[in-house]
Amino acid sequence: MTANRSKWGMVAVIAAMLASTPALAAQCITDRGQFNAYKQQLAQLAASNGVGQAGLQALQQAQLSGITWRFESNPANQSSMRFRSPEQFLTSRFSSVNSFVSGARQRLQQNASFFDALERRYGVPGSILVAIWGYETAWGGNTGSTPIVGGAVTLASYCRRHPRFEDDAVAALQLVDRGLITINSRGGPSGELGHMQFLAGNWVRFAQDGNGDGRLDPNNASDALATAANMLSRNGWRGGQPFADGTANFRVLSAWNDSGNYQRAIAYAAGLIGQ
């Protein structure tokens, strides 16, 4: 490990020098022992996308996320992709559908003016937002314990996911540059951020200041909810239109999560919450 540190100092310098030149795509891996080699390639790609010293240093320090690697490399873990009813999907995390709906309604009622303002601006109803918020983090109660940078880079490195999530790994490094996260910041197992568990690339693209403090913070509920509404809106959400399975708005949910199980559960829960 000590020898690798001196190598990494050189890598960071070289990556910075390559910032103005086209970068070769990083090669994906299927062996944990190749992770440092992947990071060296990613450093060049990151530098070519404007990542600075702080972000490159965070990449140097990033460790492979064991939980992410185990999930991606074990086919048995993909059983969650099989069809499950919305009720089954919700109760995989909550004691009952009723408890989930009750908790979501409580947040919606407590912040009615805020959610009404979001719907007027973005067209996305509060019932959809609190359903996503609740499922992702139990309304901010569990935002994750995995290092964000390590999780994002691990996901991007694995061949089953590469290169689809590589821009999220680079975006996580950009967020380090901006001082929004550090190498020690924690989130979901694949680098998800804050209250709504955004992938870093989506936060960079869609972030909104929901509380007017001039800061775009995924760990602030107002910013996270406003950003979620903006993301759905910019992906084609139609205000005032239905969102049940088969509608145009239902299809927009795939921009948030491409799991059909997830989409059906959110639409189902939102329908109950809004009753």
C-alpha positions in Angstrom: 0.0 0.0 0.0 2.9 2.4 0.8 4.4 1.8 -2.6 1.1 2.5 -4.3 0.8 5.9 -2.6 4.0 7.1 -4.4 2.7 5.7 -7.6 -0.6 7.5 -7.1 1.1 10.8 -6.6 2.6 10.4 -10.1 -0.8 9.3 -11.5 -2.5 12.4 -10.2 0.2 14.6 -11.8 -0.1 12.8 -15.1 -3.9 13.0 -15.0 -3.8 16.7 -14.4 -1.4 17.1 -17.4 -3.9 15.2 -19.5 -6.8 17.4 -18.7 -6.8 19.1 -22.1 -6.3 15.9 -24.1 -8.8 13.2 -25.1 -8.9 10.4 -22.6 -9.1 6.7 -23.3 -12.1 5.0 -21.8 -11.3 3.1 -18.6 -11.4 -0.7 -19.0 -14.0 -2.5 -16.9 -13.0 -5.2 -14.4 -14.3 -8.5 -13.0 -11.6 -9.1 -10.5 -11.2 -7.1 -7.2 -7.5 -7.1 -7.6 -7.8 -4.9 -10.8 -9.5 -2.1 -8.9 -6.4 0.1 -8.5 -5.6 -0.3 -12.2 -9.1 0.8 -13.0 -8.7 3.9 -10.8 -5.6 4.9 -12.6 -7.4 4.8 -15.9 -10.4 6.6 -14.4 -8.1 9.4 -13.1 -7.2 10.2 -16.7 -10.8 10.2 -17.8 -11.8 12.4 -14.7 -9.0 14.9 -15.4 -10.2 15.2 -19.0 -13.6 16.1 -17.7 -12.3 18.9 -15.5 -11.9 17.1 -12.2 -9.4 18.9 -10.1 -6.9 18.1 -7.4 -9.4 17.4 -4.6 -11.4 15.0 -6.7 -8.4 13.2 -8.0 -7.1 12.8 -4.5 -10.4 11.4 -3.4 -10.2 8.9 -6.2 -6.7 8.0 -5.1 -8.0 7.3 -1.6 -11.2 5.5 -2.7 -11.5 1.9 -1.6 -13.5 -0.8 -3.3 -17.0 -1.1 -1.8 -17.4 -4.7 -0.7 -21.2 -4.5 -0.5 -21.4 -3.1 -4.1 -19.0 -5.7 -5.4 -20.8 -8.6 -3.7 -24.1 -7.5 -5.1 -22.9 -7.0 -8.7 -20.8 -10.2 -8.8 -23.3 -12.6 -7.3 -26.1 -13.7 -9.7 -28.2 -14.8 -6.8 -28.5 -11.1 -5.8 -30.3 -10.3 -9.0 -33.4 -12.2 -7.8 -34.9 -8.8 -6.9 -35.3 -8.2 -10.6 -38.1 -10.9 -10.8 -41.6 -9.7 -10.8 -43.0 -8.7 -7.4 -46.3 -7.1 -6.7 -46.3 -3.5 -5.4 -47.3 -4.7 -2.0 -44.5 -7.2 -1.9 -42.0 -4.6 -3.0 -43.1 -2.0 -0.4 -43.2 -4.6 2.4 -39.6 -5.7 1.6 -38.6 -2.5 3.5 -41.7 -1.5 5.6 -43.8 -3.5 8.0 -46.9 -2.9 5.9 -48.3 -0.9 3.0 -50.5 0.9 5.5 -47.5 2.0 7.6 -45.8 3.3 4.5 -48.8 5.2 3.2 -49.5 6.7 6.7 -45.9 7.9 7.0 -45.9 9.4 3.6 -49.2 11.2 4.2 -47.9 12.6 7.4 -44.9 14.2 5.6 -47.2 15.5 2.8 -49.6 17.1 5.2 -46.9 18.6 7.4 -45.3 20.3 4.4 -48.4 20.9 2.2 -47.4 24.4 1.1 -44.0 23.3 0.0 -45.2 20.4 -2.0 -48.0 22.5 -3.6 -45.3 25.0 -4.7 -43.2 22.2 -6.2 -46.2 20.9 -8.1 -47.0 24.4 -9.4 -43.5 24.8 -10.7 -42.6 21.3 -11.9 -46.0 19.6 -12.3 -45.0 16.6 -10.1 -47.5 15.8 -7.3 -46.3 15.6 -3.8 -47.6 12.0 -3.5 -45.0 10.8 -6.0 -42.2 12.7 -4.3 -43.0 11.5 -0.8 -43.4 7.9 -2.1 -39.9 8.0 -3.6 -38.5 9.8 -0.5 -40.0 7.2 1.8 -38.9 4.2 -0.2 -35.4 5.5 -0.7 -34.5 6.6 2.8 -37.5 6.4 5.1 -37.9 10.1 4.7 -34.3 10.9 5.5 -34.0 8.4 8.3 -31.5 6.2 6.5 -29.3 7.8 3.9 -26.7 5.1 3.8 -23.4 4.1 5.3 -21.3 3.3 2.3 -18.5 5.8 1.2 -20.1 7.6 -1.8 -16.9 7.9 -3.9 -15.9 4.3 -3.3 -19.4 3.0 -4.1 -19.7 5.1 -7.3 -16.3 4.0 -8.5 -16.8 0.4 -7.7 -20.2 0.3 -9.5 -18.6 2.0 -12.6 -15.7 -0.4 -12.6 -17.6 -3.7 -12.8 -18.2 -4.9 -16.3 -21.9 -5.7 -15.8 -22.5 -2.0 -15.1 -19.6 -0.4 -17.1 -19.6 2.1 -18.8 -23.2 3.1 -18.0 -22.3 4.4 -14.5 -18.9 5.8 -15.2 -20.2 9.4 -15.6 -21.7 9.1 -12.1 -18.2 8.2 -10.7 -16.7 11.2 -12.4 -19.6 13.4 -11.1 -18.9 12.2 -7.6 -15.4 13.4 -8.0 -16.7 16.7 -9.3 -18.8 17.0 -6.2 -15.7 16.6 -4.1 -14.1 19.4 -6.0 -17.1 21.6 -5.2 -16.8 20.8 -1.5 -20.3 19.2 -1.4 -18.9 15.8 -0.4 -15.6 14.4 0.9 -13.9 11.1 0.7 -15.6 10.2 4.0 -19.2 11.2 3.0 -21.6 8.3 3.2 -24.6 7.3 1.1 -26.1 4.3 -0.7 -24.1 1.2 -1.6 -23.6 2.4 -5.2 -22.7 6.0 -4.5 -26.3 7.4 -4.1 -26.6 10.7 -2.4 -28.7 12.1 0.4 -32.5 12.1 1.1 -33.6 10.9 -2.4 -30.5 8.8 -3.2 -29.5 10.5 -6.4 -26.7 9.1 -8.5 -24.1 11.8 -8.6 -24.5 12.5 -12.3 -28.2 13.2 -11.8 -27.4 15.6 -9.0 -25.0 17.5 -11.2 -27.5 17.7 -14.0 -30.7 18.5 -12.1 -29.8 20.0 -8.7 -32.1 22.7 -7.4 -32.0 25.0 -4.3 -35.3 24.1 -2.6 -34.8 26.2 0.5 -33.3 29.3 -1.0 -30.0 29.2 1.0 -27.8 29.3 -2.2 -26.5 25.8 -1.6 -27.3 22.7 -3.6 -27.2 20.0 -0.9 -28.6 16.5 -1.4 -28.7 16.0 2.4 -31.2 18.9 2.7 -34.7 17.5 2.2 -36.0 20.7 0.5 -33.1 20.7 -2.1 -33.5 16.9 -2.6 -37.2 17.1 -3.2 -37.0 20.1 -5.5 -34.3 18.3 -7.5 -36.4 15.2 -7.8 -39.3 17.2 -9.1 -37.0 18.9 -11.6 -35.5 15.7 -12.8 -38.9 14.1 -13.4 -40.1 17.3 -15.1 -37.1 17.5 -17.4 -37.6 13.9 -18.3 -41.1 14.5 -19.6 -43.5 14.5 -16.6 -46.9 16.0 -17.5 -48.5 18.1 -14.8 -52.1 17.2 -14.0 -52.0 13.9 -15.9 -52.4 10.4 -14.4 -49.4 8.3 -13.5 -50.8 4.8 -13.3 -49.1 1.9 -15.1 -49.3 2.4 -18.9 -49.5 6.2 -18.8 -46.8 8.6 -20.2 -46.0 9.8 -16.6 -45.5 6.2 -15.5 -42.9 5.8 -18.2 -41.1 8.9 -16.9 -40.4 7.0 -13.6 -37.9 4.8 -15.6 -35.6 7.9 -15.6 -35.5 7.6 -11.8 -35.2 3.8 -11.6 -35.3 1.4 -14.5 -36.9 -1.4 -12.4 -40.4 -2.2 -13.4 -41.0 -3.4 -9.8 -39.9 -0.1 -8.4 -42.0 2.0 -10.8 -45.2 0.0 -10.2 -44.6 0.2 -6.4 -44.1 4.0 -6.4 -47.1 4.6 -8.7 -49.3 2.3 -6.6 -48.2 3.9 -3.3 -48.6 7.5 -4.6 -52.1 6.6 -5.7 -53.0 5.5 -2.2 -51.2 8.5 -0.6 -53.1 10.9 -2.7 -56.6 9.5 -1.8 
